Structure formats: structure tokens, C-alpha cells
Amino acid sequence: MADIVQRYAIPPQHFWLHGPRSGRPVEFDAATGIWNVYGYPEVHEILGDPATFSSDTMRVIPKHLMPEAEEFSMEGFITQIDPPEHGKLRKLVSSAFTRKVVADLEPRIAALTHELLDAAAERGRFELVTDLAYPLPVIVIAELLGVPSSDRALFKQWADALFERDNKLSLTEQPEDRDTEAVLKPWKEMSGYLAAHAAERRARPRADLLTKLVEAEVDGERLPDDQVVNFAIVLLLAGHITTTMLLGNTVLCLDAFPEQQDRVRADRSTVPAVIEESLRYFTPFAALARTTMRETELGGVTIPADQLVMGWLGPANRDPRQFPDPGAFDPGRDPNPHLAFGRGIHFCLGAPLARLEGRVALDILLDRLDPLRADADQPVEFIPTPTMTGVRRLPLLWPPS
């Protein structure tokens, strides 16, 4: 573990990657006012009990710590909504992610992967995130949603501004360098962009997800404009960020463990297992926030009502109570019940698509790059956000030697 941390200069905020942690599975951090949950069974319980652990986290965050929240509506952010409204909204787009719909995308994903690798070959250099792991899923989700994939530079600009921050969440003090306008700007731009496309769909419907949202009805009523836009924001952002991190992290694992790369090259049927172990080993979304609706006991600790609880999926996926030798990258784990895509009613809607994109792209990468190796002369860079585990820059040897 220490060798990997040093080799890739993994930042200290990704503490669960630096080796086994000591301490209890549930701890209160007085400095931030947040309850941190690190154990697998405890996080498993949180995700499976939305009645006790609500997704509406904004209700406990003091307004003075997040003044920008008053500038935009949270209506339609499905990740922040509890039952029964959550189930109604999720049903609206679930048909877009059925097994058949996702499976039918495989030829398009394969064609895009080859196109992107061909472009990298012409340039004579290959940086995994910029050249493949980012554009591939963003093109796919943009085409599903019905917005121009050619605008993907805009999408990345917004995503980076919103997510790539190294600030630690706190309920007790506002970060000194917090720039409210810098937070608001990407939200406003993205909302305006998607609102314009939604308005165009009302006039000229198409066979895409945005039209489905515009025309959808809940309890006999059309969704308000802000719900349509916010729902579209979630789909656009979540629809590519997870796959970008998944693919980057999986390639990093195969660079770190060349013996596993040799095994998967010899038996391509193991590609899905490699991806699942990557999801456990380098969990992309390393933490999910919830709030307690009542006093509850978790991991032998009593948590009062109306508390912010951070369920750490990354550490939970390395809990030795659930995973023997958790610091080992072992695609042969069976079963491998990791929590990388969540659990319960908020289980990642796009998980089948992310898995398909990862499988198809990795299989083609193994065909076209032998070996898959990070360029030792160029540093690997990680996303600085503490709750997100992913490479934002991973130069690979090209052509492979």
C-alpha cells in the first residue's frame, strides 16, 4: 500500500488509500460538526434506511455557510429527494437505463472508443482522462439527453468548477477562501444552458431524455421548469463523472499491478471482475451525505436527530470485517459486494451504463495498448476533492513499448 501511495503521490485527503485506519466505525468530528461513518455494515445500514437517514442534506446546513444555496432551487435534484417523491421522479427516467437500452449502446460505445484512440494515435501521445475517459461517457450521456456532445468542453468546465475542490465540508465554519460567485457561476451557466434546450424541446420534441423530462407528468402535472433543469443537470454530470473515474482508476490499478494486467489479457472474460474490484479498491464517489430524521443507534453509538452523517464508501469498501485482505487488488474476490454505486432506493441509476462503458473501453484498450503503462516521466494527478477518488491526469506510454 505504501508503495502505491508514494508511486502515485496519492494526496493525504484520500486517507483510506494510505493503509488501514484505526478508530471506531462511527465517530463524531467536533471540529466540523459531522458524524463520520467508516465501517461497511454501518454504511450499508445507512444506505438501506432512507426513513432514518434522509438524503435532504440541505435542511441541516446553516444558510450562512452556504449562501449560494438561496440562489437556486433544489427541486428535481433526485439525489437530494426522499420517498415518495424520489420514487416518482426516478421512474420518469428509469426506462432510459433498462438492460436492453443500455446493451444496445455497446456498438456506439465501441465505435467512439476507437475514434478517440485513433485521434490520440495521430497526435502521438495519450493522456487517458482527456483523450478517452472523459469524452467517451460525456458523448454517450449527451446523446442520450439530447444536447450537443460538441459542447463537452463546457460540461467539463462546469464539472471541474463544481467538484474539483479540496475544501473539507464543515458545519461549524466557512472556508476562508470560499468564493460564492465562483460556486454560483457554473450552476447559473449550466442551468441557463439546459433551460434553453428544454424550452426548445417544448416547441420541437425529439426522441431524447430531455424531451421525456419536459413531457413527463407526476400526479397528473407536468414537471416545473426548475425540476426539469435540475434533473437534467444530475443526469449530465452523474452520467459521465462516475465512468470517467471508473475507467481512469481501473487503468491505474492495472498499471500498479501488472500481474493482474497479464491475467486479464489472457482471459478477457475477467474484465468485469477487474472493474468491480477497481470500484471497491478506488471507489469513485468515496462518501455520501445523509441527515438523521430521528435519534438512532449506529455502530454502538447514539446519533441525535437532525445531524449530518457522512457515509464513507471508500473506507467501507476496505473494511476487513467484510473484505479479507482489503488492501490487496484481487479481481478474483467472489462475492465482491462493494458499495461503490450505493445501495437501496438511491442505487446509481446509471450503474449498468457505467459498467458497460468501462468494460467495452477497457477491452479495446487492452487490444490496442500492450502494455498499459503510466508514463513514469509524467506525474499522475488525482482529483483533490476529499469525497471523490479519481485520476484527473494519467499520461500513458504511447506508442506502447
Secondary structure by P-SEA (a helix, b strand, c coil): caaaaaaacccccccccccccccccccccccccbbbbccaaaaaaaaacccccccccccccccccccccccccccccccccccaaaaaaaaaccccccaaaaaaaaaaaaaaaaaaaaaaaaacccccccccccaaaaaaaaaaacccccaaaaaaaaaaaccccccccccccccccccaaaaaaaaaaaaaaaaaaaaaaaacccccaaaaaaacccccccccaaaaaaaaaaaaaaacaaaaaaaaaaaaaaaacaaaaaaaaacccaaaaaaaaaaaacccccbbbbbbcccccccccccccbbbbbbcaaaaaacccccccccccccccccccccccccccccccaaaaaaaaaaaaaaaaaaccccccccccbbbbcccccccccccccccccccc
